[in-house]
C-alpha cells in the first residue's frame, strides 16, 4: 500500500503531501493543476518498486526508475519535469509497504536521477494504470511504437496496460469480492472480452464483435474484467484511474464504482482523478452506505488541500460549478 508521499517542485505541483487511505483516494481540480501528472508520478514510483529485482531483470532500482520516468513522461530530458525557478529540485518521498523510498534531481538532469533511496525489497504485486482512453483498439499501434520504432507517443501507462491485458485468464477460484465484481461487470457488459490470435473481440452470446466496432465504454469496463480474470489485479495491487467517467453513461458509472468498491474492500488501493461531480456524489453515497473513508485531494495553484468525502463535498471549482448549475435549474423551474 502507498501509505504516505511528498512531492515537491514537479511541474505545477509545488509541495504536495498526503496520507492516503487503503481504499478509494480521489484527486480533483481544474485543468492544468497537475492531477494526471501526480497520478503518473505515483504510478512511476510504485511500478519501479515492483519491477526492480523481479525475475531475470538485473537492473538496479535507479536504472528501472530512470527508464520509467523517461518512458512515462516522454521528455527529452527528465529535468524538464522540475518546477521552474533557480536552484529548484524535484523531490519525491514515499512510504510503500512500510518501506521508505526517495529520489531527487535538478533541472539539468538528462536521463537519470541525481539521488535515490531504494526499498529493501521489491513489491510482489502488479499495479495498474487505466488511462482515460481505452487501449484495445490501438494495441498494435502501441506495440509498433514501443517495441519496434522505439519512439515516444504512447507512454508506459499504455504500454504496461497492453502487456497486462495480454496475460491469459487463469483457472481456479478467485477471491470472493473479485468474483462478485466480475459477476457485476459481466451483468453490466452483457458479454466478455476474448482474444483470438492477435485480435480482440467482444463476445455477446454466440456473436463475436471486433473490438474496433465495440463501444469505448464497454471496452474500458471489459479491460477491468480481464485484469481480474488473469490475476494481474490482486488484493495488494494499486489501481490508478484517470477520469473513470470517460465514455461511460451515468448508470454505468454508478455500477462501475460499485464494482471498484468491492475491489477496495478486498485490499486494492485506488487512486482516481476526476472532473465529474457525478463520480464524487456516488462516492459520497458509498461512504454512507458502506461506512467508508474516501480521502480527497483538491489541487489548486500548485498547492493541495485535503479532506474526506464522508465529511461532505469539498470546496472546489468542480463542485462549485455543479452546485451553481443545480441552483440555476431550480430557479428556472420556479420561474425566478
Buried (B, 14 or more C-beta within 10 A) or exposed (E): BBBEBBBBBBBBBBBBEBEBBBBBBBBBBBEEBBBBBBBBBBBBBBBBBBBBBEEEEEBEBBBBBBBBBBBBBEBEBBBEBBBEEEEBBBBBBBBBBEBBBBBBBBBEBEEBBBEBEBBEEBBEBBBBBBBBBBBBBBBEEBBBBBEEEEEBEBBBBBBBBBBBBBBEBEEEEBBEBBBBBBEBBBEBBEBBBBBEEEBBBBBBEEEEBEBEEBBBBBBBBBBBBBBBBBBBBBBBBBBBBBBBBBBBEEEBBBBBBBBBBBBBBBBBBBBBBBBBBBBBBBBBEBBEEEEBBBBBBBBBEBEBBBBBBBEEBBEBBBBEEBEEEEEEEEEEEEEE
